[in-house]
Amino acid sequence: MGRRSVAEVELMTTAQVLEFLQIGRTKLWSLVRSGAISAYRIGDGPNGSLRYRREEIVNWLEEQRVSNPELSSRAH
């Protein structure tokens, strides 16, 4: 599988990631700080906007899949 060019990478805003994952801002920031999810700063300084690669978010989500049938049945 070849690498995608930068022009083909779909970026998401923080608001889009929060909605997509259905989590709060604090949880997202915790995931970024721990290195579980990567964020990319757009703009100068610490106040630049953060962006996230959709593909990385989806890959991370797939890694969180619960495969134990007992755990899965408790969630319903």
Backbone as XML, in Angstrom:
<?xml version="1.0"?>
<chain id="A" units="angstrom">
  <residue number="1" name="MET">
    <atom name="N" x="0.847" y="-1.174" z="0.000"/>
    <atom name="CA" x="0.000" y="0.000" z="0.000"/>
    <atom name="C" x="0.892" y="1.237" z="0.000"/>
  </residue>
  <residue number="2" name="GLY">
    <atom name="N" x="0.739" y="2.118" z="-0.961"/>
    <atom name="CA" x="1.580" y="3.295" z="-1.082"/>
    <atom name="C" x="1.175" y="4.400" z="-0.129"/>
  </residue>
  <residue number="3" name="ARG">
    <atom name="N" x="2.110" y="5.270" z="0.123"/>
    <atom name="CA" x="1.839" y="6.432" z="0.975"/>
    <atom name="C" x="0.994" y="7.433" z="0.238"/>
  </residue>
  <residue number="4" name="ARG">
    <atom name="N" x="0.083" y="8.049" z="0.955"/>
    <atom name="CA" x="-0.748" y="9.097" z="0.359"/>
    <atom name="C" x="0.009" y="10.409" z="0.388"/>
  </residue>
  <residue number="5" name="SER">
    <atom name="N" x="-0.204" y="11.229" z="-0.623"/>
    <atom name="CA" x="0.439" y="12.538" z="-0.629"/>
    <atom name="C" x="-0.243" y="13.438" z="0.388"/>
  </residue>
  <residue number="6" name="VAL">
    <atom name="N" x="0.465" y="14.474" z="0.796"/>
    <atom name="CA" x="-0.086" y="15.412" z="1.772"/>
    <atom name="C" x="-1.397" y="16.006" z="1.260"/>
  </residue>
  <residue number="7" name="ALA">
    <atom name="N" x="-1.506" y="16.211" z="-0.020"/>
    <atom name="CA" x="-2.723" y="16.787" z="-0.594"/>
    <atom name="C" x="-3.926" y="15.865" z="-0.424"/>
  </residue>
  <residue number="8" name="GLU">
    <atom name="N" x="-3.699" y="14.576" z="-0.243"/>
    <atom name="CA" x="-4.792" y="13.609" z="-0.100"/>
    <atom name="C" x="-5.204" y="13.367" z="1.355"/>
  </residue>
  <residue number="9" name="VAL">
    <atom name="N" x="-4.475" y="13.937" z="2.294"/>
    <atom name="CA" x="-4.755" y="13.723" z="3.713"/>
    <atom name="C" x="-5.935" y="14.585" z="4.134"/>
  </residue>
  <residue number="10" name="GLU">
    <atom name="N" x="-6.937" y="13.939" z="4.734"/>
    <atom name="CA" x="-8.105" y="14.673" z="5.228"/>
    <atom name="C" x="-7.861" y="15.076" z="6.671"/>
  </residue>
  <residue number="11" name="LEU">
    <atom name="N" x="-7.914" y="16.380" z="6.927"/>
    <atom name="CA" x="-7.718" y="16.893" z="8.275"/>
    <atom name="C" x="-9.053" y="17.175" z="8.939"/>
  </residue>
  <residue number="12" name="MET">
    <atom name="N" x="-9.073" y="17.009" z="10.249"/>
    <atom name="CA" x="-10.269" y="17.280" z="11.041"/>
    <atom name="C" x="-9.931" y="18.335" z="12.087"/>
  </residue>
  <residue number="13" name="THR">
    <atom name="N" x="-10.890" y="19.172" z="12.408"/>
    <atom name="CA" x="-10.723" y="20.131" z="13.490"/>
    <atom name="C" x="-10.977" y="19.432" z="14.818"/>
  </residue>
  <residue number="14" name="THR">
    <atom name="N" x="-10.655" y="20.102" z="15.897"/>
    <atom name="CA" x="-10.926" y="19.550" z="17.220"/>
    <atom name="C" x="-12.414" y="19.272" z="17.378"/>
  </residue>
  <residue number="15" name="ALA">
    <atom name="N" x="-13.256" y="20.212" z="16.963"/>
    <atom name="CA" x="-14.713" y="20.029" z="17.084"/>
    <atom name="C" x="-15.182" y="18.805" z="16.311"/>
  </residue>
  <residue number="16" name="GLN">
    <atom name="N" x="-14.629" y="18.588" z="15.140"/>
    <atom name="CA" x="-15.017" y="17.425" z="14.334"/>
    <atom name="C" x="-14.605" y="16.125" z="15.009"/>
  </residue>
  <residue number="17" name="VAL">
    <atom name="N" x="-13.411" y="16.091" z="15.603"/>
    <atom name="CA" x="-12.948" y="14.882" z="16.289"/>
    <atom name="C" x="-13.807" y="14.614" z="17.519"/>
  </residue>
  <residue number="18" name="LEU">
    <atom name="N" x="-14.127" y="15.667" z="18.272"/>
    <atom name="CA" x="-14.969" y="15.509" z="19.458"/>
    <atom name="C" x="-16.318" y="14.911" z="19.079"/>
  </residue>
  <residue number="19" name="GLU">
    <atom name="N" x="-16.889" y="15.409" z="17.998"/>
    <atom name="CA" x="-18.187" y="14.898" z="17.545"/>
    <atom name="C" x="-18.057" y="13.470" z="17.015"/>
  </residue>
  <residue number="20" name="PHE">
    <atom name="N" x="-17.022" y="13.219" z="16.231"/>
    <atom name="CA" x="-16.818" y="11.902" z="15.643"/>
    <atom name="C" x="-16.643" y="10.828" z="16.713"/>
  </residue>
  <residue number="21" name="LEU">
    <atom name="N" x="-15.809" y="11.122" z="17.725"/>
    <atom name="CA" x="-15.532" y="10.142" z="18.776"/>
    <atom name="C" x="-16.540" y="10.199" z="19.919"/>
  </residue>
  <residue number="22" name="GLN">
    <atom name="N" x="-17.346" y="11.247" z="19.936"/>
    <atom name="CA" x="-18.342" y="11.461" z="20.993"/>
    <atom name="C" x="-17.686" y="11.468" z="22.368"/>
  </residue>
  <residue number="23" name="ILE">
    <atom name="N" x="-16.629" y="12.297" z="22.476"/>
    <atom name="CA" x="-15.911" y="12.469" z="23.732"/>
    <atom name="C" x="-15.792" y="13.958" z="24.014"/>
  </residue>
  <residue number="24" name="GLY">
    <atom name="N" x="-15.352" y="14.293" z="25.214"/>
    <atom name="CA" x="-15.159" y="15.679" z="25.598"/>
    <atom name="C" x="-13.759" y="16.172" z="25.285"/>
  </residue>
  <residue number="25" name="ARG">
    <atom name="N" x="-13.601" y="17.480" z="25.370"/>
    <atom name="CA" x="-12.322" y="18.131" z="25.078"/>
    <atom name="C" x="-11.212" y="17.627" z="26.015"/>
  </residue>
  <residue number="26" name="THR">
    <atom name="N" x="-11.534" y="17.429" z="27.296"/>
    <atom name="CA" x="-10.535" y="16.973" z="28.261"/>
    <atom name="C" x="-10.025" y="15.579" z="27.894"/>
  </residue>
  <residue number="27" name="LYS">
    <atom name="N" x="-10.923" y="14.690" z="27.500"/>
    <atom name="CA" x="-10.528" y="13.332" z="27.112"/>
    <atom name="C" x="-9.652" y="13.366" z="25.862"/>
  </residue>
  <residue number="28" name="LEU">
    <atom name="N" x="-10.028" y="14.202" z="24.889"/>
    <atom name="CA" x="-9.220" y="14.307" z="23.671"/>
    <atom name="C" x="-7.825" y="14.817" z="24.012"/>
  </residue>
  <residue number="29" name="TRP">
    <atom name="N" x="-7.739" y="15.840" z="24.832"/>
    <atom name="CA" x="-6.432" y="16.387" z="25.172"/>
    <atom name="C" x="-5.591" y="15.353" z="25.913"/>
  </residue>
  <residue number="30" name="SER">
    <atom name="N" x="-6.218" y="14.546" z="26.754"/>
    <atom name="CA" x="-5.518" y="13.471" z="27.452"/>
    <atom name="C" x="-4.952" y="12.463" z="26.459"/>
  </residue>
  <residue number="31" name="LEU">
    <atom name="N" x="-5.725" y="12.120" z="25.444"/>
    <atom name="CA" x="-5.265" y="11.183" z="24.414"/>
    <atom name="C" x="-4.103" y="11.766" z="23.617"/>
  </residue>
  <residue number="32" name="VAL">
    <atom name="N" x="-4.158" y="13.061" z="23.351"/>
    <atom name="CA" x="-3.069" y="13.719" z="22.612"/>
    <atom name="C" x="-1.809" y="13.760" z="23.474"/>
  </residue>
  <residue number="33" name="ARG">
    <atom name="N" x="-1.946" y="14.161" z="24.727"/>
    <atom name="CA" x="-0.785" y="14.248" z="25.635"/>
    <atom name="C" x="-0.118" y="12.899" z="25.831"/>
  </residue>
  <residue number="34" name="SER">
    <atom name="N" x="-0.918" y="11.832" z="25.874"/>
    <atom name="CA" x="-0.357" y="10.490" z="26.083"/>
    <atom name="C" x="0.280" y="9.920" z="24.812"/>
  </residue>
  <residue number="35" name="GLY">
    <atom name="N" x="0.027" y="10.561" z="23.679"/>
    <atom name="CA" x="0.575" y="10.079" z="22.413"/>
    <atom name="C" x="-0.311" y="9.074" z="21.704"/>
  </residue>
  <residue number="36" name="ALA">
    <atom name="N" x="-1.482" y="8.800" z="22.273"/>
    <atom name="CA" x="-2.399" y="7.848" z="21.641"/>
    <atom name="C" x="-2.933" y="8.396" z="20.328"/>
  </residue>
  <residue number="37" name="ILE">
    <atom name="N" x="-3.169" y="9.695" z="20.293"/>
    <atom name="CA" x="-3.657" y="10.381" z="19.091"/>
    <atom name="C" x="-2.708" y="11.529" z="18.802"/>
  </residue>
  <residue number="38" name="SER">
    <atom name="N" x="-2.355" y="11.708" z="17.547"/>
    <atom name="CA" x="-1.459" y="12.794" z="17.150"/>
    <atom name="C" x="-2.266" y="14.017" z="16.747"/>
  </residue>
  <residue number="39" name="ALA">
    <atom name="N" x="-1.751" y="15.183" z="17.121"/>
    <atom name="CA" x="-2.349" y="16.453" z="16.716"/>
    <atom name="C" x="-1.276" y="17.259" z="15.987"/>
  </residue>
  <residue number="40" name="TYR">
    <atom name="N" x="-1.713" y="18.108" z="15.090"/>
    <atom name="CA" x="-0.804" y="18.926" z="14.291"/>
    <atom name="C" x="-1.203" y="20.380" z="14.461"/>
  </residue>
  <residue number="41" name="ARG">
    <atom name="N" x="-0.238" y="21.222" z="14.858"/>
    <atom name="CA" x="-0.514" y="22.632" z="15.088"/>
    <atom name="C" x="-0.440" y="23.400" z="13.773"/>
  </residue>
  <residue number="42" name="ILE">
    <atom name="N" x="-1.490" y="24.143" z="13.501"/>
    <atom name="CA" x="-1.553" y="24.999" z="12.316"/>
    <atom name="C" x="-1.453" y="26.441" z="12.806"/>
  </residue>
  <residue number="43" name="GLY">
    <atom name="N" x="-0.415" y="27.119" z="12.426"/>
    <atom name="CA" x="-0.222" y="28.499" z="12.882"/>
    <atom name="C" x="0.927" y="28.572" z="13.870"/>
  </residue>
  <residue number="44" name="ASP">
    <atom name="N" x="1.265" y="29.796" z="14.231"/>
    <atom name="CA" x="2.412" y="30.043" z="15.100"/>
    <atom name="C" x="2.035" y="29.998" z="16.568"/>
  </residue>
  <residue number="45" name="GLY">
    <atom name="N" x="2.996" y="29.599" z="17.374"/>
    <atom name="CA" x="2.854" y="29.656" z="18.813"/>
    <atom name="C" x="1.889" y="28.642" z="19.381"/>
  </residue>
  <residue number="46" name="PRO">
    <atom name="N" x="1.738" y="28.678" z="20.693"/>
    <atom name="CA" x="0.896" y="27.699" z="21.381"/>
    <atom name="C" x="-0.594" y="27.893" z="21.121"/>
  </residue>
  <residue number="47" name="ASN">
    <atom name="N" x="-0.972" y="29.020" z="20.549"/>
    <atom name="CA" x="-2.389" y="29.270" z="20.289"/>
    <atom name="C" x="-2.820" y="28.914" z="18.877"/>
  </residue>
  <residue number="48" name="GLY">
    <atom name="N" x="-1.928" y="28.283" z="18.120"/>
    <atom name="CA" x="-2.302" y="27.840" z="16.778"/>
    <atom name="C" x="-3.370" y="26.758" z="16.851"/>
  </residue>
  <residue number="49" name="SER">
    <atom name="N" x="-4.173" y="26.676" z="15.836"/>
    <atom name="CA" x="-5.245" y="25.676" z="15.806"/>
    <atom name="C" x="-4.671" y="24.277" z="15.653"/>
  </residue>
  <residue number="50" name="LEU">
    <atom name="N" x="-5.332" y="23.316" z="16.270"/>
    <atom name="CA" x="-4.906" y="21.924" z="16.131"/>
    <atom name="C" x="-5.732" y="21.236" z="15.059"/>
  </residue>
  <residue number="51" name="ARG">
    <atom name="N" x="-5.095" y="20.343" z="14.335"/>
    <atom name="CA" x="-5.771" y="19.526" z="13.342"/>
    <atom name="C" x="-5.350" y="18.083" z="13.571"/>
  </residue>
  <residue number="52" name="TYR">
    <atom name="N" x="-6.192" y="17.175" z="13.100"/>
    <atom name="CA" x="-5.988" y="15.746" z="13.289"/>
    <atom name="C" x="-6.214" y="15.058" z="11.949"/>
  </residue>
  <residue number="53" name="ARG">
    <atom name="N" x="-5.407" y="14.050" z="11.660"/>
    <atom name="CA" x="-5.589" y="13.294" z="10.424"/>
    <atom name="C" x="-6.708" y="12.281" z="10.629"/>
  </residue>
  <residue number="54" name="ARG">
    <atom name="N" x="-7.709" y="12.358" z="9.781"/>
    <atom name="CA" x="-8.864" y="11.460" z="9.913"/>
    <atom name="C" x="-8.434" y="10.000" z="9.916"/>
  </residue>
  <residue number="55" name="GLU">
    <atom name="N" x="-7.519" y="9.644" z="9.035"/>
    <atom name="CA" x="-7.050" y="8.268" z="8.926"/>
    <atom name="C" x="-6.446" y="7.790" z="10.249"/>
  </residue>
  <residue number="56" name="GLU">
    <atom name="N" x="-5.689" y="8.655" z="10.927"/>
    <atom name="CA" x="-5.086" y="8.286" z="12.207"/>
    <atom name="C" x="-6.148" y="8.111" z="13.292"/>
  </residue>
  <residue number="57" name="ILE">
    <atom name="N" x="-7.174" y="8.965" z="13.263"/>
    <atom name="CA" x="-8.264" y="8.859" z="14.237"/>
    <atom name="C" x="-9.001" y="7.532" z="14.036"/>
  </residue>
  <residue number="58" name="VAL">
    <atom name="N" x="-9.308" y="7.208" z="12.798"/>
    <atom name="CA" x="-10.021" y="5.959" z="12.495"/>
    <atom name="C" x="-9.168" y="4.761" z="12.877"/>
  </residue>
  <residue number="59" name="ASN">
    <atom name="N" x="-7.872" y="4.797" z="12.575"/>
    <atom name="CA" x="-6.974" y="3.692" z="12.939"/>
    <atom name="C" x="-6.923" y="3.511" z="14.452"/>
  </residue>
  <residue number="60" name="TRP">
    <atom name="N" x="-6.819" y="4.631" z="15.195"/>
    <atom name="CA" x="-6.798" y="4.543" z="16.649"/>
    <atom name="C" x="-8.097" y="3.926" z="17.158"/>
  </residue>
  <residue number="61" name="LEU">
    <atom name="N" x="-9.215" y="4.359" z="16.597"/>
    <atom name="CA" x="-10.518" y="3.840" z="17.018"/>
    <atom name="C" x="-10.606" y="2.340" z="16.775"/>
  </residue>
  <residue number="62" name="GLU">
    <atom name="N" x="-10.129" y="1.877" z="15.628"/>
    <atom name="CA" x="-10.128" y="0.442" z="15.328"/>
    <atom name="C" x="-9.296" y="-0.338" z="16.349"/>
  </residue>
  <residue number="63" name="GLU">
    <atom name="N" x="-8.201" y="0.249" z="16.809"/>
    <atom name="CA" x="-7.350" y="-0.412" z="17.806"/>
    <atom name="C" x="-8.051" y="-0.542" z="19.156"/>
  </residue>
  <residue number="64" name="GLN">
    <atom name="N" x="-9.085" y="0.250" z="19.384"/>
    <atom name="CA" x="-9.800" y="0.236" z="20.670"/>
    <atom name="C" x="-10.937" y="-0.782" z="20.692"/>
  </residue>
  <residue number="65" name="ARG">
    <atom name="N" x="-11.119" y="-1.490" z="19.603"/>
    <atom name="CA" x="-12.212" y="-2.465" z="19.506"/>
    <atom name="C" x="-12.128" y="-3.478" z="20.640"/>
  </residue>
  <residue number="66" name="VAL">
    <atom name="N" x="-13.262" y="-3.728" z="21.258"/>
    <atom name="CA" x="-13.348" y="-4.722" z="22.327"/>
    <atom name="C" x="-13.695" y="-6.048" z="21.673"/>
  </residue>
  <residue number="67" name="SER">
    <atom name="N" x="-12.802" y="-7.022" z="21.820"/>
    <atom name="CA" x="-13.015" y="-8.297" z="21.135"/>
    <atom name="C" x="-13.538" y="-9.379" z="22.072"/>
  </residue>
  <residue number="68" name="ASN">
    <atom name="N" x="-13.581" y="-9.115" z="23.364"/>
    <atom name="CA" x="-14.079" y="-10.085" z="24.326"/>
    <atom name="C" x="-15.607" y="-10.075" z="24.283"/>
  </residue>
  <residue number="69" name="PRO">
    <atom name="N" x="-16.256" y="-11.170" z="23.866"/>
    <atom name="CA" x="-17.715" y="-11.198" z="23.743"/>
    <atom name="C" x="-18.424" y="-10.859" z="25.039"/>
  </residue>
  <residue number="70" name="GLU">
    <atom name="N" x="-17.847" y="-11.247" z="26.166"/>
    <atom name="CA" x="-18.465" y="-10.951" z="27.463"/>
    <atom name="C" x="-18.519" y="-9.447" z="27.701"/>
  </residue>
  <residue number="71" name="LEU">
    <atom name="N" x="-17.432" y="-8.743" z="27.387"/>
    <atom name="CA" x="-17.404" y="-7.294" z="27.559"/>
    <atom name="C" x="-18.351" y="-6.618" z="26.586"/>
  </residue>
  <residue number="72" name="SER">
    <atom name="N" x="-18.394" y="-7.099" z="25.354"/>
    <atom name="CA" x="-19.262" y="-6.515" z="24.337"/>
    <atom name="C" x="-20.726" y="-6.626" z="24.718"/>
  </residue>
  <residue number="73" name="SER">
    <atom name="N" x="-21.131" y="-7.760" z="25.302"/>
    <atom name="CA" x="-22.539" y="-7.957" z="25.641"/>
    <atom name="C" x="-22.948" y="-7.066" z="26.811"/>
  </residue>
  <residue number="74" name="ARG">
    <atom name="N" x="-22.030" y="-6.674" z="27.677"/>
    <atom name="CA" x="-22.358" y="-5.791" z="28.808"/>
    <atom name="C" x="-22.670" y="-4.387" z="28.354"/>
  </residue>
  <residue number="75" name="ALA">
    <atom name="N" x="-22.119" y="-3.985" z="27.228"/>
    <atom name="CA" x="-22.320" y="-2.616" z="26.748"/>
    <atom name="C" x="-23.726" y="-2.395" z="26.232"/>
  </residue>
  <residue number="76" name="HIS">
    <atom name="N" x="-24.483" y="-3.444" z="25.961"/>
    <atom name="CA" x="-25.823" y="-3.293" z="25.390"/>
    <atom name="C" x="-26.873" y="-3.351" z="26.424"/>
  </residue>
</chain>
